[in-house]
Amino acid sequence: MQRSALFFTYVGLMTLVVVASNVLVQYPLPGVIAGINLSDLLTYGAFTYPVAFLVTDLTNRQFGPRVARRVVVCGFAVAVLLSIIAATPRIAIASGSAFLMGQLLDISLFNKLRAQSWWRAPLVGSLIGSALDTTIFFSLAFAPIFSMIGPNDDFALQVSPFLGAFSAEMPRWISWAAGDLFVKMAVGLVMLLPYGALMSRLKPMPGIVASAQG
């Protein structure tokens, strides 16, 4: 009973994070800092999506890669369906594809590194998974070459200074991707705090290889 309750809790958390991120990624961050227009650099989704890696890593630690993949697939299916309603179909497709590839890579890396230092598996998995996720998502969601899956976003395609600060100009979505990856990596580091705090409470189930530090 407890195992089933935890499984559905993880699926629910995963769905919540992905749907929220799919909506928030459509809203650039307002304001100007040090002369940098934040709308040229970031969307709100960059701050919420990395939590998905925390959910995946905690599931993997407690139940192993097989159950973690099931949580990812269930969260993916529900999130895509809800995102079609909450966001645009193109955003839903881009998010679903990026989410699935990034999370599955995270699970694989986590499982290979779980016997090493407690922080190595979640950190490496989330950083490399985030890089893949960002590349897939922003390419499918905004690059003109993928317009067959949905209309282009004119604001995202407008040329602006790279990262809102450099003289080189390029489509705004490329700066979004770079800024998004930077924030994901920063949040990935922060997510080590709740992961470390929950390690003592979420022990691996019998038969699951524990990390080096418990």
MOPEWO-V119207 format. One record per residue. RES is the residue in one letter. PSI is psi as a letter, one per 30 degrees, with the letter a starting at -180 (999 if undefined). BURIAL is # if it has 16 or more other ideal C-beta (glycine too) atoms within 10 Angstrom, else .. Layout:
BEGIN
res: <RES	RES>
psi: <PSI	PSI>
burial: <BURIAL	BURIAL>
END
This chain:
BEGIN
res: <M	Q	R	S	A	L	F	F	T	Y	V	G	L	M	T	L	V	V	V	A	S	N	V	L	V	Q	Y	P	L	P	G	V	I	A	G	I	N	L	S	D	L	L	T	Y	G	A	F	T	Y	P	V	A	F	L	V	T	D	L	T	N	R	Q	F	G	P	R	V	A	R	R	V	V	V	C	G	F	A	V	A	V	L	L	S	I	I	A	A	T	P	R	I	A	I	A	S	G	S	A	F	L	M	G	Q	L	L	D	I	S	L	F	N	K	L	R	A	Q	S	W	W	R	A	P	L	V	G	S	L	I	G	S	A	L	D	T	T	I	F	F	S	L	A	F	A	P	I	F	S	M	I	G	P	N	D	D	F	A	L	Q	V	S	P	F	L	G	A	F	S	A	E	M	P	R	W	I	S	W	A	A	G	D	L	F	V	K	M	A	V	G	L	V	M	L	L	P	Y	G	A	L	M	S	R	L	K	P	M	P	G	I	V	A	S	A	Q	G>
psi: <e	e	e	e	e	e	e	f	e	e	e	e	e	e	e	e	e	e	e	e	e	e	e	f	f	f	j	l	k	l	l	k	k	h	g	k	j	f	f	f	e	l	l	f	f	f	f	e	e	f	f	e	e	e	e	e	e	e	e	e	e	e	f	l	e	e	e	e	e	e	e	e	e	e	e	e	e	e	e	e	e	e	f	e	e	f	a	l	e	e	e	e	e	e	e	e	e	e	e	e	e	e	e	e	e	e	e	e	e	e	e	f	g	f	f	a	k	e	f	e	e	e	e	e	e	e	e	e	e	e	e	e	e	e	e	e	e	f	e	e	e	f	k	f	f	g	f	f	g	l	l	l	j	e	e	f	f	k	k	l	k	k	g	g	f	l	f	k	k	l	k	e	f	e	e	e	e	e	e	e	e	e	e	e	e	e	e	e	e	e	f	f	e	e	e	e	e	f	e	f	e	i	k	k	l	k	f	k	k	l	l	e	g	999>
burial: <.	.	.	.	.	#	#	.	.	#	#	.	#	#	#	#	#	#	#	#	#	#	#	#	#	#	.	#	#	.	.	.	.	.	.	#	#	.	#	#	#	#	#	#	#	#	#	#	#	#	#	#	#	#	#	#	#	#	#	#	#	#	#	#	#	.	#	#	#	.	#	#	.	#	#	#	.	#	#	#	.	#	#	.	.	.	#	#	.	#	#	#	#	#	#	#	#	#	#	#	#	#	#	#	#	#	#	#	#	#	#	.	#	#	.	.	.	#	.	#	#	#	#	#	#	#	#	#	#	#	.	#	#	#	.	#	#	#	#	#	#	#	#	.	.	.	.	.	.	#	.	.	#	.	.	#	.	.	.	#	#	#	#	#	.	.	.	.	.	.	#	#	#	#	#	#	#	#	#	#	#	#	#	#	#	.	#	#	.	.	#	#	.	.	#	.	.	.	#	.	.	.	.	#	.	.	.	#	.	.	#	.	.	.>
END
